[in-house]
């Protein structure tokens, strides 16, 4: 048992890019981006704390800007500042970009998996009551008439990774904060 755990620790150390193991690693390119990196990220990083940053891009105050490549969501405060949150994004084949508007905000929403998701994963429940075990977490911010939402997560370890079916995931404390700032009609810009 201990031997197996030691082997697993060595393999994870090599794959995670620990400097002692990272030199001349032929897999290092695979480990910095893509599905393997997203899987390994679950074991390496915790969601970064929300923070106020300098912001000089040309979006009006109150806009939400999401960078899927950086795995960050920015709420524009104005005066060249924004709040930066860590997010989880759509996995390969489910990432998207464009503009939407907030159409609803719900606290502890129930979850009904869409038919497309049930087709891929028939073992999912047909409905799940809102609560701490619900995949939508503490808040859901609905985006237009799409199936996409910005929502909390009961899997905070996935923040920073591309693992969702297109929704933007946040830790519950951050989505609660964001839900108190946005309003129905808020513009959401999703960038690659």
C-alpha positions as a Markdown table, in Angstrom:
| # | Residue | x | y | z |
|---|---|---|---|---|
| 1 | Unk | 0.0 | 0.0 | 0.0 |
| 2 | Unk | 2.7 | 2.5 | 1.0 |
| 3 | Unk | 4.7 | 1.5 | -2.1 |
| 4 | Unk | 1.8 | 2.3 | -4.4 |
| 5 | Unk | 1.2 | 5.6 | -2.7 |
| 6 | Unk | 4.9 | 6.5 | -3.1 |
| 7 | Unk | 4.8 | 5.6 | -6.8 |
| 8 | Unk | 1.7 | 7.7 | -7.2 |
| 9 | Unk | 3.3 | 10.7 | -5.5 |
| 10 | Unk | 6.4 | 10.4 | -7.7 |
| 11 | Unk | 4.3 | 10.3 | -10.9 |
| 12 | Unk | 2.2 | 13.3 | -9.8 |
| 13 | Unk | 5.3 | 15.2 | -8.9 |
| 14 | Unk | 6.8 | 14.5 | -12.3 |
| 15 | Unk | 3.6 | 15.5 | -14.1 |
| 16 | Unk | 3.0 | 18.6 | -12.1 |
| 17 | Unk | 6.2 | 20.2 | -13.1 |
| 18 | Unk | 8.0 | 20.1 | -9.8 |
| 19 | Unk | 11.4 | 21.7 | -10.7 |
| 20 | Unk | 13.4 | 18.6 | -9.7 |
| 21 | Unk | 11.4 | 16.6 | -12.2 |
| 22 | Unk | 10.5 | 19.1 | -14.8 |
| 23 | Unk | 13.9 | 19.3 | -16.6 |
| 24 | Unk | 13.8 | 17.7 | -20.1 |
| 25 | Unk | 10.3 | 16.4 | -19.5 |
| 26 | Unk | 9.0 | 15.5 | -23.0 |
| 27 | Unk | 5.4 | 15.8 | -21.7 |
| 28 | Unk | 5.8 | 19.3 | -20.3 |
| 29 | Unk | 3.9 | 20.9 | -23.2 |
| 30 | Unk | 0.9 | 18.6 | -22.6 |
| 31 | Unk | 1.0 | 19.6 | -18.9 |
| 32 | Unk | 0.6 | 23.4 | -19.4 |
| 33 | Unk | -2.6 | 23.4 | -21.4 |
| 34 | Unk | -5.4 | 21.2 | -22.6 |
| 35 | Unk | -7.4 | 18.4 | -20.9 |
| 36 | Unk | -4.4 | 16.8 | -19.1 |
| 37 | Unk | -3.4 | 20.1 | -17.6 |
| 38 | Unk | -7.0 | 20.8 | -16.6 |
| 39 | Unk | -7.2 | 17.4 | -14.9 |
| 40 | Unk | -3.9 | 17.9 | -13.0 |
| 41 | Unk | -4.9 | 21.5 | -12.0 |
| 42 | Unk | -7.6 | 19.9 | -9.8 |
| 43 | Unk | -4.8 | 18.5 | -7.7 |
| 44 | Unk | -2.5 | 21.5 | -7.7 |
| 45 | Unk | -4.3 | 24.8 | -7.3 |
| 46 | Unk | -7.0 | 26.3 | -5.2 |
| 47 | Unk | -9.2 | 29.1 | -6.4 |
| 48 | Unk | -7.4 | 32.4 | -6.2 |
| 49 | Unk | -9.0 | 34.9 | -3.9 |
| 50 | Unk | -11.0 | 37.7 | -5.5 |
| 51 | Unk | -9.1 | 40.9 | -5.7 |
| 52 | Unk | -9.3 | 44.4 | -7.1 |
| 53 | Unk | -6.9 | 44.9 | -10.0 |
| 54 | Unk | -6.0 | 47.8 | -12.4 |
| 55 | Unk | -8.2 | 47.6 | -15.5 |
| 56 | Unk | -7.7 | 49.7 | -18.6 |
| 57 | Unk | -9.7 | 47.9 | -21.2 |
| 58 | Unk | -12.6 | 49.7 | -22.8 |
| 59 | Unk | -15.7 | 48.2 | -21.1 |
| 60 | Unk | -18.2 | 50.3 | -19.2 |
| 61 | Unk | -18.7 | 50.1 | -15.4 |
| 62 | Unk | -20.8 | 47.1 | -14.4 |
| 63 | Unk | -19.8 | 44.9 | -17.3 |
| 64 | Unk | -18.7 | 41.3 | -16.7 |
| 65 | Unk | -15.8 | 40.2 | -18.8 |
| 66 | Unk | -14.7 | 36.5 | -18.8 |
| 67 | Unk | -11.3 | 35.4 | -20.2 |
| 68 | Unk | -11.7 | 31.6 | -20.8 |
| 69 | Unk | -7.9 | 31.3 | -21.6 |
| 70 | Unk | -6.9 | 33.0 | -18.3 |
| 71 | Unk | -9.7 | 31.3 | -16.4 |
| 72 | Unk | -10.7 | 34.7 | -14.9 |
| 73 | Unk | -13.9 | 36.7 | -14.6 |
| 74 | Unk | -13.7 | 40.5 | -14.2 |
| 75 | Unk | -16.4 | 42.7 | -12.9 |
| 76 | Unk | -15.7 | 46.3 | -14.1 |
| 77 | Unk | -15.8 | 48.8 | -11.2 |
| 78 | Unk | -14.8 | 51.9 | -13.3 |
| 79 | Unk | -12.0 | 54.3 | -12.5 |
| 80 | Unk | -9.6 | 51.8 | -14.2 |
| 81 | Unk | -10.4 | 49.0 | -11.7 |
| 82 | Unk | -12.0 | 45.6 | -11.8 |
| 83 | Unk | -12.6 | 42.8 | -9.4 |
| 84 | Unk | -10.8 | 39.6 | -10.6 |
| 85 | Unk | -12.3 | 36.2 | -9.7 |
| 86 | Unk | -11.0 | 32.8 | -10.6 |
| 87 | Unk | -13.4 | 30.6 | -12.6 |
| 88 | Unk | -13.8 | 27.2 | -14.2 |
| 89 | Unk | -14.8 | 27.2 | -17.9 |
| 90 | Unk | -16.0 | 24.9 | -20.6 |
| 91 | Unk | -13.8 | 21.9 | -21.4 |
| 92 | Unk | -12.6 | 21.2 | -24.9 |
| 93 | Unk | -15.5 | 21.2 | -27.3 |
| 94 | Unk | -17.7 | 23.1 | -24.9 |
| 95 | Unk | -15.9 | 26.5 | -24.7 |
| 96 | Unk | -17.7 | 29.4 | -26.3 |
| 97 | Unk | -17.3 | 33.2 | -26.7 |
| 98 | Unk | -19.6 | 36.1 | -27.4 |
| 99 | Unk | -21.9 | 38.5 | -25.6 |
| 100 | Unk | -24.9 | 37.7 | -23.4 |
| 101 | Unk | -27.0 | 39.6 | -20.9 |
| 102 | Unk | -28.1 | 38.5 | -17.5 |
| 103 | Unk | -31.7 | 37.5 | -17.6 |
| 104 | Unk | -32.2 | 36.1 | -14.0 |
| 105 | Unk | -30.3 | 35.6 | -10.8 |
| 106 | Unk | -31.3 | 32.8 | -8.4 |
| 107 | Unk | -30.2 | 31.9 | -4.9 |
| 108 | Unk | -29.7 | 28.1 | -4.3 |
| 109 | Unk | -31.4 | 27.2 | -7.6 |
| 110 | Unk | -32.6 | 23.7 | -8.4 |
| 111 | Unk | -30.9 | 22.0 | -11.3 |
| 112 | Unk | -32.5 | 20.2 | -14.3 |
| 113 | Unk | -29.8 | 18.9 | -16.6 |
| 114 | Unk | -30.5 | 19.8 | -20.2 |
| 115 | Unk | -31.4 | 17.0 | -22.6 |
| 116 | Unk | -28.0 | 17.3 | -24.4 |
| 117 | Unk | -26.2 | 16.6 | -21.1 |
| 118 | Unk | -28.6 | 13.7 | -20.2 |
| 119 | Unk | -27.8 | 12.2 | -23.5 |
| 120 | Unk | -24.1 | 12.3 | -22.7 |
| 121 | Unk | -24.5 | 11.3 | -19.1 |
| 122 | Unk | -27.8 | 9.3 | -18.6 |
| 123 | Unk | -26.9 | 8.5 | -14.9 |
| 124 | Unk | -27.5 | 12.2 | -13.9 |
| 125 | Unk | -30.6 | 12.9 | -11.9 |
| 126 | Unk | -33.5 | 14.4 | -13.9 |
| 127 | Unk | -33.8 | 17.2 | -11.2 |
| 128 | Unk | -31.9 | 18.2 | -8.1 |
| 129 | Unk | -33.2 | 20.4 | -5.4 |
| 130 | Unk | -31.1 | 23.5 | -4.6 |
| 131 | Unk | -28.6 | 23.2 | -1.8 |
| 132 | Unk | -25.0 | 22.6 | -0.9 |
| 133 | Unk | -24.8 | 19.4 | -3.0 |
| 134 | Unk | -26.3 | 21.0 | -6.1 |
| 135 | Unk | -23.9 | 21.5 | -8.9 |
| 136 | Unk | -25.1 | 25.1 | -9.4 |
| 137 | Unk | -24.0 | 26.1 | -5.9 |
| 138 | Unk | -25.2 | 29.1 | -4.0 |
| 139 | Unk | -26.2 | 31.3 | -6.9 |
| 140 | Unk | -26.9 | 31.0 | -10.6 |
| 141 | Unk | -26.7 | 34.0 | -13.0 |
| 142 | Unk | -28.6 | 33.1 | -16.1 |
| 143 | Unk | -27.2 | 34.3 | -19.5 |
| 144 | Unk | -29.8 | 35.2 | -22.1 |
| 145 | Unk | -31.9 | 32.4 | -23.6 |
| 146 | Unk | -28.8 | 30.1 | -23.6 |
| 147 | Unk | -28.2 | 27.1 | -21.4 |
| 148 | Unk | -25.2 | 28.8 | -20.0 |
| 149 | Unk | -24.9 | 30.3 | -16.5 |
| 150 | Unk | -22.3 | 31.8 | -14.2 |
| 151 | Unk | -22.8 | 29.7 | -11.1 |
| 152 | Unk | -21.4 | 28.5 | -7.8 |
| 153 | Unk | -20.0 | 25.0 | -7.6 |
| 154 | Unk | -20.0 | 22.1 | -5.2 |
| 155 | Unk | -16.6 | 21.2 | -6.7 |
| 156 | Unk | -14.4 | 24.2 | -5.8 |
| 157 | Unk | -11.3 | 22.2 | -6.8 |
| 158 | Unk | -12.4 | 22.6 | -10.5 |
| 159 | Unk | -11.9 | 26.4 | -10.4 |
| 160 | Unk | -9.1 | 27.3 | -12.7 |
| 161 | Unk | -9.7 | 24.3 | -15.0 |
| 162 | Unk | -11.7 | 23.7 | -18.2 |
| 163 | Unk | -14.1 | 21.0 | -17.1 |
| 164 | Unk | -17.7 | 22.2 | -17.4 |
| 165 | Unk | -20.2 | 21.8 | -20.2 |
| 166 | Unk | -19.9 | 25.5 | -21.0 |
| 167 | Unk | -21.0 | 27.2 | -17.8 |
| 168 | Unk | -18.7 | 29.5 | -15.9 |
| 169 | Unk | -18.1 | 28.1 | -12.4 |
| 170 | Unk | -17.1 | 30.1 | -9.4 |
| 171 | Unk | -16.5 | 29.2 | -5.7 |
| 172 | Unk | -19.7 | 29.9 | -3.8 |
| 173 | Unk | -18.3 | 33.0 | -1.8 |
| 174 | Unk | -17.4 | 34.6 | -5.2 |
| 175 | Unk | -20.6 | 33.9 | -7.0 |
| 176 | Unk | -22.6 | 35.3 | -4.0 |
| 177 | Unk | -20.5 | 38.5 | -4.2 |
| 178 | Unk | -20.9 | 38.8 | -8.0 |
| 179 | Unk | -24.7 | 38.1 | -7.8 |
| 180 | Unk | -25.0 | 41.0 | -5.4 |
| 181 | Unk | -23.3 | 43.3 | -7.9 |
| 182 | Unk | -24.9 | 42.4 | -11.2 |
| 183 | Unk | -28.5 | 43.1 | -12.3 |
| 184 | Unk | -30.8 | 41.7 | -14.8 |
| 185 | Unk | -29.6 | 43.3 | -18.1 |
| 186 | Unk | -25.9 | 43.3 | -17.1 |
| 187 | Unk | -23.7 | 42.8 | -20.2 |
| 188 | Unk | -21.5 | 39.7 | -20.1 |
| 189 | Unk | -18.6 | 39.4 | -22.6 |
| 190 | Unk | -16.9 | 36.0 | -22.9 |
| 191 | Unk | -13.5 | 36.1 | -24.6 |
| 192 | Unk | -11.3 | 33.2 | -25.6 |
